[in-house]
Amino acid sequence: MLNKRYAAHVGIAIAATAAVLLAGCSAGGGEASEDGEVTLTLSTFGNFGYSDELIQKFEDEHPGITVQHDIAPGASEARQNTFTKLAAGSGLSDVIGVEIGWTTELREYADKFYPATESDFGPWVKFQTDPVTTESGELYAYGVATGPEAICYRSDLLQAAGLPTDPAEVAGLFGSWDDYFAAGEQYAANGGKGWFDSAVTAFRAQIEQLEYPYQDEDGEITATSPEIEEIFKTTLGVAPQLSAHLEPFTDDWAAATANSGFATMACPSWMLGLVEGNAPDVEGWRLADAFPGGGGNWGGSFLAVPKQSQHPEEAALLASWLTAPEQQIEAFKVAGPFPSREEAFDLPALTEVTNPYFGDQAVGEIYVNRSEAIDTVAYKGPLFAQIEDLVTNAIVRADTGKQSVDDAWNQFVDEVNGLN
């Protein structure tokens, strides 16, 4: 079963020969002792699900290798560290975590990493490999996890508003975004407060289903297009009635998860641990095997082996081992990052994972279904993070009544134009 708290075929998969791997190594990463023992440094952020037990298992299976695992608080700190040390030419760990939001930026430094291969335990899902594929067709990083989305809902709040509570019936309410908002209107008409947590979350879930929400692959900004404006204004148009007007991941948002502040929310797999951690005593949270508009993905992570590593063979072995299906499944059980190896989807070790907090639902099978429903994933261009911050601020201003929807949109357009 899935752990209660959220704190994300063993073989070596190396794309180059040992001679190439060992060539040109610069200072950085772990060390080798006089007796041949190797210490690898692994740097991740947040919670990749790499428990002490999992790291110990790797060490037990690979005598002579010790892993020092350093964890940054978040992706922004990891990103700054990565780019600073890439520029310096030294200081990176032997294996580093990479967040999907900065894969396009990092692609410019692809020649600073050893290529990864899909190896003998099968391919990653295509929407994860695309962001780390170079023009020559090589992968510069190993896929760790994705974030397929379902809908979490409070069954007790839906029941009080006269709506269905059974997961299969609730899933029928979420066929499209129009359906989802219509169900929210029924919920509100029957006295429900806060259909969704935040207009920010509802907006992001929709734009993540577009191929080029903020920039296209030529660098042209698409964030102010009529399509984005329509999503922006439609979401904020229903927000006065349906939103709980919260900023995601704030203390108020966390508290509202426990105190009936809202009834539904977009739930990538890694969100389940946050929900339980914020509301450990609430018994009504359930998961619908559905997502408005089909499939959606929120998040994704990778491991990469910098050429700064002094132990590239061992580092590639570690990255390959951690991203094998069996280890991806173990990480999912610990923290929720969803396996991205296609082979994992057919393994009972994943499909039979249940979560007692969510009524013993088969969360592994649900997220396999949600992953297979994804047909489009948003392109994360170099300006993605900056534009995401600007649009988030605009939505918060409108959702909290500090600005009209039109004024918030117009200010956002001006700010985006300033990026050019």
Secondary structure by P-SEA (a helix, b strand, c coil): cccccccccbbbbbcccccccccccccccccccccbbbbbbbbbcccccccaaaaaaaaaacccbbbbbbbcccaaaaaaaaaaaaaaccccccbbbbccccccccccccccccccccccccccccccccccccccccccccccbbbbbbbbbcaaaaaaacccccaaaaaaacccaaaaaaaaaaaaaaccccccccaaaaaaaaaaaccccccccccccccccaaaaaaaaaaaaaccccccccccccaaaaaaacccccccccccccaaaaaaaaccccccbbbbcccccccccccccbbbbbcccccaaaaaaaaaaaacaaaaaaaaacccccccccccccccccccbbbccccccaaaaaaaaaaaaccbbbbbccaaaaaaaaaaaaaaaaaaccccaaaaaaaaaaaaaaac
